[in-house]
Amino acid sequence: MPQQGKRYVLFMQKCAEPGDYLILTAYEIRSGRVYPIDGSSAKPPQPWAGDAYENTDEGAFLNKLKQTITRSPARP
């Protein structure tokens, strides 16, 4: 679970109830590196696409994220 005082990138989905969001996946940024806080480390273990970012450089990860957001079509 996310902890106060640590840095995260959260991927969230808006719920039907106003002001409520569901965390789809999350990464912790620690010492300039990126670590998934779910995925194959969660139970049961299985291949997970987010593991590809395990131990990725923070700058490279955030640049990739910004590029992806910029290229994504706007949602209503």
C-alpha positions as CSV (number, residue, x, y, z in Angstrom):
1,M,0.0,0.0,0.0
2,P,1.2,3.5,-0.6
3,Q,2.7,5.2,2.4
4,Q,2.9,8.8,3.4
5,G,6.1,10.5,2.6
6,K,7.1,8.2,-0.3
7,R,6.8,9.0,-4.0
8,Y,4.5,7.1,-6.3
9,V,3.0,7.1,-9.8
10,L,-0.6,5.9,-9.5
11,F,-2.8,4.8,-12.4
12,M,-6.3,5.4,-11.4
13,Q,-9.9,5.0,-12.7
14,K,-12.8,7.3,-11.8
15,C,-15.6,5.4,-10.1
16,A,-19.3,6.0,-10.5
17,E,-19.5,7.6,-7.0
18,P,-18.3,11.3,-7.3
19,G,-14.8,11.8,-5.8
20,D,-14.0,8.0,-5.7
21,Y,-11.2,6.5,-7.6
22,L,-9.8,2.9,-8.0
23,I,-6.0,2.4,-8.0
24,L,-5.4,0.2,-11.1
25,T,-1.6,-0.1,-10.6
26,A,1.2,1.9,-8.9
27,Y,4.9,2.3,-8.9
28,E,7.2,3.6,-6.2
29,I,10.0,6.0,-7.1
30,R,12.9,5.4,-4.8
31,S,16.5,6.6,-5.1
32,G,16.0,7.5,-8.8
33,R,14.6,4.1,-9.7
34,V,11.1,2.8,-10.4
35,Y,9.6,-0.3,-8.6
36,P,6.1,-1.7,-9.2
37,I,4.2,-2.2,-5.9
38,D,2.0,-4.9,-7.4
39,G,2.3,-7.3,-10.4
40,S,4.4,-10.4,-10.2
41,S,5.3,-9.6,-6.6
42,A,1.5,-9.8,-5.7
43,K,-0.2,-13.1,-5.1
44,P,-0.6,-15.3,-7.1
45,P,2.6,-14.7,-9.1
46,Q,2.2,-14.4,-12.8
47,P,3.8,-12.5,-15.7
48,W,2.7,-8.9,-15.6
49,A,3.5,-6.2,-18.2
50,G,4.3,-3.6,-15.5
51,D,7.3,-5.7,-14.4
52,A,9.1,-4.4,-17.5
53,Y,9.6,-1.1,-15.6
54,E,11.2,-2.8,-12.6
55,N,14.4,-0.9,-11.6
56,T,14.0,1.6,-14.5
57,D,15.6,5.0,-14.3
58,E,13.1,7.5,-12.9
59,G,13.7,10.1,-15.7
60,A,13.3,7.5,-18.5
61,F,10.1,6.2,-16.9
62,L,8.6,9.6,-16.4
63,N,9.6,10.7,-20.0
64,K,7.9,7.6,-21.4
65,L,4.8,8.3,-19.3
66,K,4.6,11.9,-20.6
67,Q,5.1,10.8,-24.2
68,T,2.3,8.2,-23.8
69,I,-0.1,10.7,-22.3
70,T,0.7,13.3,-25.0
71,R,-0.1,10.7,-27.7
72,S,-3.3,9.4,-26.1
73,P,-6.6,10.6,-27.4
74,A,-8.6,12.8,-25.0
75,R,-11.4,11.0,-23.1
76,P,-14.7,12.7,-22.3
